[in-house]
Amino acid sequence: SPGRGPYGLGPPQSGVAVLPGRGVSILPKKFTSLTLVGIRDEKETKCKVLTISLPNLGQLDIKPSQHVKVKWGKEMRSYTPIKWKAGAFELLIKPYAAPAGVMSRHLCGLTPGAEIEVSGPHGEYQWEKKRNEVKSLVLVGMGTGITPLIQLAGAVAEQSWGRGKAVKIDLFMAYASE
C-alpha cells in the first residue's frame, strides 16, 4: 500500500505521507529512509519513473544540475531527479542488463511501499539562472547523460527565464546504438 514505511500513510494516492510534525527532508551527509510511492513504465525508452515520498511536504532542496545518492547494501549510485516538489520527487532509471546495472535493476524491481536510502543534494556545479539574459539554451549529452539534461530543460521550461518569453532549447544526444 503506497506511503507505508517509517512515516505512515498519507491520503490515498497522494504519494505523500502526512503526520504531525515537520516535513522530512534529506541531507548530503546522511542517508534517510524514504518510501517509494509510485513506479511507472516509460515504454518508449524502456525506463521507469520512480516517485519517492518526502513525508509532511518535505523538501528536496536541490538546484537544477544537482543529484541525489541512493544506497542499497554496499552499492551506491547517483541519480538525477527529473521532477521535485514539496512532498515528493521523481527519478528516471533505465534497468541495464547484467553484469552492469546492479542498482538500476534493483530499483526498477521494487514495488510501492519499499524503502529507499537517499542522501543529497550533491554536485558542485549548480545551474543558476542569469536574470533576463537567457534566450536560448543548447544542451549536449551522451547515453545516460540525458537525465541531467531533462532535469535542466524541465526547470527552464517551468520558470520565466526570458523576461516572460519562451526560452528556445536545443537538445543534442549521442548514443552507441539505436
C-alpha positions as CSV (number, residue, x, y, z in Angstrom):
1,S,0.0,0.0,0.0
2,P,1.5,3.4,-1.1
3,G,3.0,5.6,1.6
4,R,3.8,2.8,4.1
5,G,7.1,3.0,5.9
6,P,8.5,4.7,8.9
7,Y,6.4,7.8,8.3
8,G,2.9,6.1,8.0
9,L,0.2,6.6,5.4
10,G,-0.8,9.7,3.5
11,P,-4.0,10.5,1.8
12,P,-4.9,7.8,-0.8
13,Q,-2.9,8.0,-4.0
14,S,-1.3,11.3,-2.9
15,G,2.3,9.9,-2.8
16,V,2.8,12.0,0.4
17,A,2.7,10.7,3.9
18,V,1.2,13.2,6.3
19,L,1.9,13.1,10.1
20,P,2.0,15.6,12.9
21,G,5.4,17.3,12.9
22,R,8.0,18.7,10.5
23,G,8.5,17.8,6.8
24,V,11.1,15.2,6.1
25,S,14.0,16.5,4.0
26,I,17.2,14.8,3.0
27,L,20.8,15.8,3.8
28,P,24.0,15.5,1.9
29,K,26.0,13.8,4.7
30,K,23.3,11.4,5.9
31,F,21.2,8.7,4.3
32,T,17.5,8.9,5.0
33,S,15.0,6.1,4.5
34,L,12.2,7.2,2.2
35,T,9.2,5.4,0.8
36,L,8.7,4.5,-2.9
37,V,5.1,5.6,-3.6
38,G,4.8,5.1,-7.3
39,I,6.5,3.4,-10.3
40,R,5.5,3.8,-13.9
41,D,6.9,2.5,-17.2
42,E,8.2,4.8,-19.9
43,K,7.6,2.3,-22.7
44,E,9.4,4.2,-25.5
45,T,12.6,4.5,-23.5
46,K,12.4,1.2,-21.6
47,C,13.0,3.3,-18.4
48,K,11.0,3.5,-15.2
49,V,10.0,6.6,-13.3
50,L,10.1,6.1,-9.5
51,T,8.2,8.6,-7.3
52,I,9.7,8.9,-3.8
53,S,7.8,10.5,-0.9
54,L,9.2,13.2,1.3
55,P,6.7,13.0,4.2
56,N,4.9,16.0,5.6
57,L,5.6,18.0,2.4
58,G,9.3,17.7,3.0
59,Q,11.6,19.5,0.5
60,L,14.3,18.2,-1.8
61,D,16.4,21.3,-1.6
62,I,18.1,20.7,-5.0
63,K,19.0,23.0,-7.8
64,P,19.0,22.1,-11.5
65,S,22.2,20.2,-12.3
66,Q,22.4,18.5,-8.8
67,H,21.7,14.9,-8.0
68,V,21.0,12.5,-5.1
69,K,22.8,9.3,-4.0
70,V,20.9,6.1,-3.4
71,K,22.3,3.3,-1.2
72,W,21.4,-0.4,-1.2
73,G,23.7,-2.6,0.9
74,K,27.2,-1.8,-0.2
75,E,26.0,-0.4,-3.6
76,M,25.7,3.3,-4.0
77,R,24.8,5.3,-7.2
78,S,24.0,8.8,-8.1
79,Y,20.7,9.7,-9.8
80,T,19.4,13.0,-11.1
81,P,15.8,13.8,-10.1
82,I,13.7,14.8,-13.1
83,K,10.9,16.5,-11.1
84,W,10.6,17.6,-7.5
85,K,8.0,19.4,-5.4
86,A,7.0,19.6,-1.8
87,G,6.3,16.1,-0.7
88,A,7.9,14.0,-3.5
89,F,10.5,13.7,-6.2
90,E,10.9,11.5,-9.3
91,L,13.9,9.5,-10.6
92,L,14.2,8.3,-14.2
93,I,16.0,5.0,-14.2
94,K,16.9,2.6,-17.0
95,P,17.5,-1.0,-15.9
96,Y,20.7,-2.3,-17.5
97,A,21.4,-6.0,-18.2
98,A,23.9,-7.9,-16.1
99,P,26.7,-7.7,-15.2
100,A,26.3,-3.9,-15.2
101,G,23.2,-2.2,-13.7
102,V,23.0,-3.9,-10.3
103,M,21.4,-0.9,-8.7
104,S,19.2,0.1,-11.6
105,R,17.7,-3.4,-11.8
106,H,17.2,-3.5,-8.1
107,L,15.4,-0.1,-8.0
108,C,13.3,-1.0,-11.1
109,G,12.2,-4.2,-9.4
110,L,10.8,-2.5,-6.3
111,T,7.1,-2.1,-5.6
112,P,5.3,0.8,-3.9
113,G,5.9,0.7,-0.2
114,A,9.5,-0.2,-0.5
115,E,12.1,1.8,1.4
116,I,15.0,3.6,-0.4
117,E,18.0,5.1,1.3
118,V,18.7,8.6,-0.1
119,S,21.1,11.5,0.6
120,G,21.6,14.8,-1.1
121,P,21.7,17.2,-2.8
122,H,25.1,16.5,-4.3
123,G,27.0,18.2,-7.0
124,E,29.4,21.1,-7.1
125,Y,28.0,22.7,-10.2
126,Q,24.7,24.4,-9.8
127,W,22.8,26.0,-12.7
128,E,21.9,29.5,-11.7
129,K,19.5,31.5,-13.9
130,K,21.0,34.7,-15.3
131,R,18.2,37.1,-14.8
132,N,16.7,38.3,-18.1
133,E,19.7,37.0,-20.1
134,V,18.7,33.5,-21.2
135,K,17.1,33.5,-24.6
136,S,18.3,30.1,-25.8
137,L,20.0,27.1,-24.4
138,V,21.9,24.3,-26.2
139,L,22.3,21.0,-24.3
140,V,24.7,18.3,-25.5
141,G,24.8,14.9,-23.9
142,M,25.6,11.2,-24.4
143,G,23.9,8.0,-23.3
144,T,22.6,8.0,-19.7
145,G,23.7,11.7,-19.5
146,I,20.2,12.6,-20.8
147,T,18.7,12.6,-17.3
148,P,20.5,15.8,-16.1
149,L,19.6,17.5,-19.3
150,I,15.9,16.5,-18.9
151,Q,16.1,18.0,-15.4
152,L,17.6,21.3,-16.6
153,A,15.3,21.6,-19.6
154,G,12.3,21.0,-17.3
155,A,13.4,23.6,-14.8
156,V,14.0,26.2,-17.5
157,A,10.6,25.4,-19.0
158,E,8.8,25.9,-15.6
159,Q,10.4,29.2,-14.9
160,S,10.2,32.6,-16.7
161,W,13.8,32.9,-17.8
162,G,13.4,35.1,-20.8
163,R,11.6,38.2,-19.5
164,G,8.4,36.2,-19.7
165,K,9.2,34.9,-23.2
166,A,9.8,31.3,-24.0
167,V,13.4,30.1,-23.9
168,K,14.5,28.1,-27.0
169,I,16.1,24.8,-26.0
170,D,18.0,22.6,-28.5
171,L,19.0,19.1,-27.2
172,F,21.6,17.0,-29.0
173,M,22.2,13.5,-27.8
174,A,24.6,10.8,-29.0
175,Y,24.2,7.0,-28.4
176,A,26.4,4.0,-29.1
177,S,23.4,2.2,-30.7
178,E,19.8,2.8,-31.5
